[in-house]
């Protein structure tokens, strides 16, 4: 493991100690433990990005950190199923609008659109992106888009003000490397080492300080857009794939962890999900010429149980499940 290209990649981006810690936490498919060669495959880059983003969530969500530490003490490695993030189908400063800011990264890394999930109750659309090379072993991305045109004109104006300062973390050189990766399905080491930190930076808030009045206006109509206003395209949650979600839920409730009150079950019955409630975080706002801090919902941590169909894991999602899980970042998630 410590001699693999994947370990070298991750260590270069987040540090050797953090990489070692993350490898100790997560299951990694043997196919990804490839010795260092002249090039880095798209699967290695995708997995290193996923591992860095998983670690970021566990550092930002105390309940997740406690759970991951508990599993590590028990000698258990986690199966990272998917990460989720939120985008806005609207003009976004220097960024491409909506999911395009993220899919321009996912496609060259080997992810393909697997399914689209309308989320009408949230005025959003969700899309699942699955890796073409190792679909069961490299965590999927669930990328949602909020549609401001379905809200009031005042809401739309607030969205415009919030997103107008967005910067693009990818340079023209980064985009050229992504084009090369899409074409060759691999990159030379120097390019991969330089590109990875910039890919990680795409999963963060790209806009500047926002007005408290804009945040409050967004919150009145959409808790999801209010969350985007403070957190941007950071991972909304990361998800552990477990064998028995009922047993897990019972164990976590016994530890008084902030777990969702019920388990969401897909229409097929094959996908079951629950989650810790979102961590509360301090964020800064502009108000009457001053900068003030306020506590708002941050990210959370999810659990999923998937059944097999004809020998293959059901990697699908469910719009009803997603709508229920999204409530974990609402201001009052206790009833979920």
DRENDREN-647597 format. One line per field, with one value per residue (C-alpha): residue number from 1; residue in one letter; x, y, z. Coordinates in Angstrom, 2 decimals, padded with zeros to 5 digits. Layout:
residues N
k <- (NUM, ...)
r <- (A, ...)
xx <- (X, ...)
yy <- (Y, ...)
zz <- (Z, ...)
END
This chain:
residues 336
k <- (1, 2, 3, 4, 5, 6, 7, 8, 9, 10, 11, 12, 13, 14, 15, 16, 17, 18, 19, 20, 21, 22, 23, 24, 25, 26, 27, 28, 29, 30, 31, 32, 33, 34, 35, 36, 37, 38, 39, 40, 41, 42, 43, 44, 45, 46, 47, 48, 49, 50, 51, 52, 53, 54, 55, 56, 57, 58, 59, 60, 61, 62, 63, 64, 65, 66, 67, 68, 69, 70, 71, 72, 73, 74, 75, 76, 77, 78, 79, 80, 81, 82, 83, 84, 85, 86, 87, 88, 89, 90, 91, 92, 93, 94, 95, 96, 97, 98, 99, 100, 101, 102, 103, 104, 105, 106, 107, 108, 109, 110, 111, 112, 113, 114, 115, 116, 117, 118, 119, 120, 121, 122, 123, 124, 125, 126, 127, 128, 129, 130, 131, 132, 133, 134, 135, 136, 137, 138, 139, 140, 141, 142, 143, 144, 145, 146, 147, 148, 149, 150, 151, 152, 153, 154, 155, 156, 157, 158, 159, 160, 161, 162, 163, 164, 165, 166, 167, 168, 169, 170, 171, 172, 173, 174, 175, 176, 177, 178, 179, 180, 181, 182, 183, 184, 185, 186, 187, 188, 189, 190, 191, 192, 193, 194, 195, 196, 197, 198, 199, 200, 201, 202, 203, 204, 205, 206, 207, 208, 209, 210, 211, 212, 213, 214, 215, 216, 217, 218, 219, 220, 221, 222, 223, 224, 225, 226, 227, 228, 229, 230, 231, 232, 233, 234, 235, 236, 237, 238, 239, 240, 241, 242, 243, 244, 245, 246, 247, 248, 249, 250, 251, 252, 253, 254, 255, 256, 257, 258, 259, 260, 261, 262, 263, 264, 265, 266, 267, 268, 269, 270, 271, 272, 273, 274, 275, 276, 277, 278, 279, 280, 281, 282, 283, 284, 285, 286, 287, 288, 289, 290, 291, 292, 293, 294, 295, 296, 297, 298, 299, 300, 301, 302, 303, 304, 305, 306, 307, 308, 309, 310, 311, 312, 313, 314, 315, 316, 317, 318, 319, 320, 321, 322, 323, 324, 325, 326, 327, 328, 329, 330, 331, 332, 333, 334, 335, 336)
r <- (X, X, X, X, X, X, X, X, X, X, X, X, X, X, X, X, X, X, X, X, X, X, X, X, X, X, X, X, X, X, X, X, X, X, X, X, X, X, X, X, X, X, X, X, X, X, X, X, X, X, X, X, X, X, X, X, X, X, X, X, X, X, X, X, X, X, X, X, X, X, X, X, X, X, X, X, X, X, X, X, X, X, X, X, X, X, X, X, X, X, X, X, X, X, X, X, X, X, X, X, X, X, X, X, X, X, X, X, X, X, X, X, X, X, X, X, X, X, X, X, X, X, X, X, X, X, X, X, X, X, X, X, X, X, X, X, X, X, X, X, X, X, X, X, X, X, X, X, X, X, X, X, X, X, X, X, X, X, X, X, X, X, X, X, X, X, X, X, X, X, X, X, X, X, X, X, X, X, X, X, X, X, X, X, X, X, X, X, X, X, X, X, X, X, X, X, X, X, X, X, X, X, X, X, X, X, X, X, X, X, X, X, X, X, X, X, X, X, X, X, X, X, X, X, X, X, X, X, X, X, X, X, X, X, X, X, X, X, X, X, X, X, X, X, X, X, X, X, X, X, X, X, X, X, X, X, X, X, X, X, X, X, X, X, X, X, X, X, X, X, X, X, X, X, X, X, X, X, X, X, X, X, X, X, X, X, X, X, X, X, X, X, X, X, X, X, X, X, X, X, X, X, X, X, X, X, X, X, X, X, X, X, X, X, X, X, X, X, X, X, X, X, X, X, X, X, X, X, X, X, X, X, X, X, X, X)
xx <- (000.00, 002.70, 004.54, 001.49, 000.93, -002.35, -000.57, 002.00, -000.75, -002.82, 000.22, 001.33, -002.04, -002.91, 000.37, 001.86, 000.45, -003.09, -002.81, -001.71, -004.60, -007.12, -005.81, -006.29, -009.92, -011.12, -011.35, -009.40, -009.83, -006.70, -006.84, -006.07, -002.90, -000.88, 002.89, 004.27, 004.78, 005.38, 001.75, -001.24, -004.52, -007.84, -009.02, -006.08, -006.79, -010.52, -009.83, -007.30, -009.79, -012.52, -010.30, -009.29, -012.93, -013.99, -011.34, -012.49, -016.05, -014.89, -012.85, -015.84, -018.51, -017.76, -020.21, -018.53, -015.09, -016.24, -017.81, -014.76, -012.43, -014.66, -014.58, -010.82, -010.36, -012.45, -010.19, -012.90, -012.30, -015.23, -016.69, -017.05, -020.24, -020.82, -020.33, -022.97, -022.78, -025.12, -024.91, -027.09, -028.27, -027.56, -024.86, -021.99, -019.30, -016.19, -017.55, -019.55, -023.18, -024.71, -023.34, -021.04, -018.56, -018.23, -018.93, -016.04, -013.90, -015.86, -015.96, -012.17, -011.74, -013.84, -017.25, -020.34, -023.92, -025.78, -029.25, -031.23, -033.54, -036.13, -036.56, -039.65, -040.35, -036.95, -037.10, -033.90, -032.58, -030.18, -027.78, -025.67, -022.19, -020.63, -017.06, -016.77, -013.70, -014.56, -018.22, -018.58, -015.21, -014.82, -017.39, -020.09, -020.94, -024.53, -024.61, -027.76, -028.77, -031.14, -033.37, -033.76, -036.20, -038.78, -038.59, -039.58, -037.87, -036.50, -034.99, -033.40, -031.88, -030.37, -028.92, -027.33, -025.74, -024.43, -022.87, -021.55, -018.17, -017.45, -013.91, -012.73, -010.19, -009.12, -006.58, -006.28, -003.40, -005.65, -008.29, -005.66, -004.58, -008.20, -008.58, -005.44, -006.78, -010.10, -008.24, -005.54, -007.21, -003.88, -001.50, 002.25, 003.18, 004.15, 000.80, -001.19, 000.63, 000.03, -003.62, -004.94, -004.90, -006.82, -009.42, -009.85, -010.29, -013.33, -015.25, -015.41, -017.14, -015.97, -017.85, -017.00, -018.79, -022.55, -025.04, -027.06, -030.19, -029.54, -029.01, -032.26, -034.14, -032.83, -033.64, -037.28, -037.77, -035.07, -032.98, -030.92, -029.98, -029.23, -026.86, -025.15, -024.77, -022.61, -020.97, -020.76, -019.83, -018.20, -019.30, -022.76, -022.21, -020.13, -021.69, -020.57, -021.90, -022.90, -024.18, -026.96, -028.30, -030.83, -028.07, -025.92, -028.76, -029.44, -025.77, -025.41, -028.57, -027.26, -024.19, -026.48, -025.20, -027.40, -028.95, -031.95, -035.17, -036.08, -034.49, -035.39, -036.33, -036.33, -039.38, -037.57, -036.78, -033.15, -031.62, -031.93, -030.41, -030.06, -027.71, -026.31, -027.81, -025.68, -022.91, -023.50, -020.78, -019.91, -020.04, -019.45, -021.94, -021.98, -024.58, -024.85, -021.20, -020.01, -018.88, -020.75, -020.67, -023.70, -024.25, -025.68, -025.99, -022.85, -022.24, -023.33, -022.52, -024.74, -025.11, -026.48, -027.31, -027.49, -028.80, -027.56, -029.64, -028.50, -025.11, -024.55, -024.84, -027.79, -025.91, -029.05, -030.56, -034.16, -035.72, -037.82, -034.79, -032.78, -035.51, -035.64, -031.85, -031.60, -033.59, -030.57, -029.22, -032.48, -032.44, -034.76, -033.87, -034.87, -038.21, -036.71)
yy <- (000.00, 002.48, 001.91, 002.38, 005.24, 005.99, 006.49, 008.74, 010.81, 011.23, 011.95, 014.69, 016.41, 016.11, 015.07, 011.67, 011.41, 012.28, 009.87, 007.02, 007.80, 007.80, 004.51, 002.99, 004.17, 003.11, -000.05, 000.32, -002.14, -004.22, -002.97, 000.53, -000.55, -000.23, 000.25, 003.62, 003.69, 006.48, 007.61, 007.98, 006.38, 008.19, 005.63, 006.46, 010.18, 009.61, 007.48, 009.92, 012.79, 010.75, 009.83, 013.46, 014.58, 011.79, 012.87, 016.48, 015.53, 013.50, 016.49, 018.82, 016.56, 015.60, 012.67, 011.28, 011.67, 009.77, 007.00, 006.61, 006.48, 003.89, 001.68, 002.03, 000.94, -002.12, -002.90, -002.13, -000.24, 001.69, 001.24, 004.76, 004.55, 008.09, 011.75, 014.40, 018.08, 020.88, 023.26, 026.06, 026.23, 029.97, 032.41, 031.93, 034.54, 032.98, 029.44, 027.47, 027.46, 024.54, 021.04, 021.94, 023.33, 019.78, 017.52, 019.08, 017.38, 014.13, 013.17, 013.17, 011.20, 008.39, 009.11, 008.80, 009.91, 006.90, 008.27, 011.48, 011.98, 014.78, 016.31, 018.49, 019.07, 020.75, 022.38, 020.53, 017.78, 015.10, 013.15, 010.15, 009.85, 006.39, 005.42, 003.41, 001.39, 000.28, 001.16, -000.74, 000.27, 003.97, 006.10, 007.70, 011.41, 012.54, 016.03, 018.08, 021.29, 023.86, 025.74, 029.41, 030.12, 028.11, 030.57, 034.22, 037.14, 038.31, 034.89, 034.96, 038.38, 037.10, 034.07, 036.39, 038.53, 035.51, 033.73, 036.74, 036.72, 033.05, 032.35, 029.41, 027.18, 025.63, 027.42, 027.07, 024.65, 022.54, 022.40, 021.33, 018.51, 017.43, 017.32, 015.19, 012.90, 012.52, 011.58, 009.28, 008.07, 008.79, 011.66, 011.95, 012.12, 015.78, 016.80, 014.55, 015.85, 019.46, 018.91, 016.98, 019.85, 022.01, 019.26, 019.05, 022.84, 022.54, 021.00, 024.07, 027.42, 029.60, 032.84, 035.48, 036.85, 037.16, 039.60, 038.30, 039.71, 037.61, 034.49, 035.08, 035.68, 032.40, 030.50, 031.60, 029.74, 027.06, 025.58, 023.95, 027.25, 028.79, 025.88, 026.45, 030.14, 029.27, 025.99, 026.18, 022.95, 021.29, 017.71, 017.97, 014.47, 011.34, 007.90, 004.61, 001.45, -000.97, -004.56, -004.09, -000.58, -001.51, -002.87, 000.16, 002.57, 000.80, 000.90, 004.60, 005.55, 003.66, 005.91, 008.99, 010.02, 012.56, 009.99, 010.52, 009.27, 006.90, 004.88, 005.89, 002.91, 003.08, 002.12, -001.08, -001.91, -002.54, 000.74, 001.87, 005.08, 007.03, 009.75, 011.80, 015.28, 018.08, 019.54, 023.12, 025.48, 029.16, 031.23, 034.93, 037.35, 041.02, 043.09, 046.89, 047.35, 044.85, 041.21, 038.95, 035.22, 032.97, 029.25, 027.46, 023.82, 022.35, 018.93, 015.52, 011.82, 009.14, 005.36, 003.20, -000.47, -001.82, -005.20, -007.23, -007.95, -010.85, -010.80, -007.06, -004.41, -002.07, 001.23, 003.26, 006.00, 006.94, 010.40, 009.88, 008.76, 011.73, 014.21, 012.78, 012.77, 016.38, 017.45, 016.69, 020.18, 021.94, 024.08, 021.61, 018.10, 016.31, 015.12, 013.52)
zz <- (000.00, 001.03, -002.24, -004.46, -006.85, -005.06, -001.74, -003.36, -004.96, -001.82, 000.33, -002.04, -001.75, 001.95, 003.59, 004.35, 007.89, 006.74, 003.80, 006.09, 008.41, 005.54, 004.14, 007.61, 007.61, 004.15, 002.09, -001.15, -004.02, -004.79, -008.40, -007.11, -005.28, -008.47, -008.16, -009.25, -013.03, -015.54, -015.52, -013.21, -014.30, -014.16, -011.57, -009.29, -009.58, -008.95, -005.87, -004.44, -004.88, -003.19, -000.26, 000.28, 000.21, 002.56, 005.05, 004.75, 005.77, 008.77, 009.97, 009.67, 011.23, 014.86, 014.89, 011.76, 013.33, 016.40, 014.30, 012.04, 015.06, 016.68, 013.57, 013.32, 016.94, 016.11, 013.14, 010.58, 007.35, 005.89, 002.43, 000.96, -001.12, -002.39, -001.72, -002.38, -003.23, -004.25, -007.19, -008.58, -012.20, -012.37, -013.43, -010.96, -011.46, -013.03, -012.58, -015.15, -013.96, -012.08, -012.20, -015.13, -012.58, -011.22, -014.20, -016.13, -013.46, -013.11, -016.80, -017.38, -014.14, -015.61, -014.11, -016.30, -015.71, -014.35, -013.60, -013.15, -010.17, -010.21, -006.73, -007.24, -003.55, -003.29, -006.76, -007.55, -009.82, -008.63, -010.85, -009.96, -011.47, -011.38, -012.24, -015.45, -014.46, -010.92, -010.29, -007.01, -005.60, -006.41, -004.59, -006.71, -006.77, -006.22, -007.75, -007.25, -008.99, -007.55, -010.03, -008.96, -011.80, -009.84, -006.94, -006.44, -008.17, -004.80, -004.22, -007.69, -007.02, -003.76, -005.57, -008.14, -005.44, -003.52, -006.51, -008.42, -006.66, -007.41, -008.55, -010.64, -008.85, -012.19, -014.38, -018.18, -017.54, -015.29, -018.00, -020.54, -018.23, -017.82, -021.60, -021.81, -019.09, -020.92, -024.10, -022.70, -019.46, -017.75, -016.99, -016.45, -012.78, -012.72, -014.20, -011.84, -008.76, -009.80, -010.78, -007.78, -005.22, -007.69, -008.18, -004.42, -004.33, -006.63, -003.73, -001.55, -001.34, -004.23, -003.46, -000.87, 002.19, 001.79, 003.26, 006.19, 004.54, 001.43, 003.54, 005.39, 002.12, 000.71, 003.90, 003.74, 000.45, 000.34, 003.16, 000.42, -001.26, 002.13, 002.76, -000.60, 000.30, 003.33, 002.22, -001.59, -003.40, -000.40, 000.17, 001.69, 003.04, 002.67, 002.97, 004.51, 002.83, 005.60, 005.73, 008.33, 008.68, 011.38, 013.63, 012.92, 013.74, 017.03, 017.99, 017.15, 019.02, 022.07, 021.91, 021.84, 018.42, 016.52, 014.18, 011.94, 013.56, 010.73, 007.95, 004.40, 002.19, -001.62, -003.69, -004.70, -001.07, -002.03, -000.85, 002.76, 004.16, 007.38, 008.59, 011.42, 011.59, 010.19, 012.27, 013.39, 012.18, 012.57, 009.38, 008.78, 007.24, 006.29, 008.15, 008.29, 007.41, 010.01, 009.86, 012.26, 012.97, 013.21, 013.71, 010.66, 009.49, 007.96, 006.46, 007.74, 007.47, 005.98, 006.01, 003.19, 002.79, -000.76, -001.88, -004.83, -007.93, -010.08, -008.42, -008.98, -006.30, -006.77, -007.14, -007.76, -005.64, -004.88, -005.18, -002.04, -000.04, -001.30, -000.36, 003.16, 003.54, 002.31, 005.39, 007.56, 006.82, 007.67, 010.81, 012.58, 011.48, 014.68, 013.27, 010.16)
END
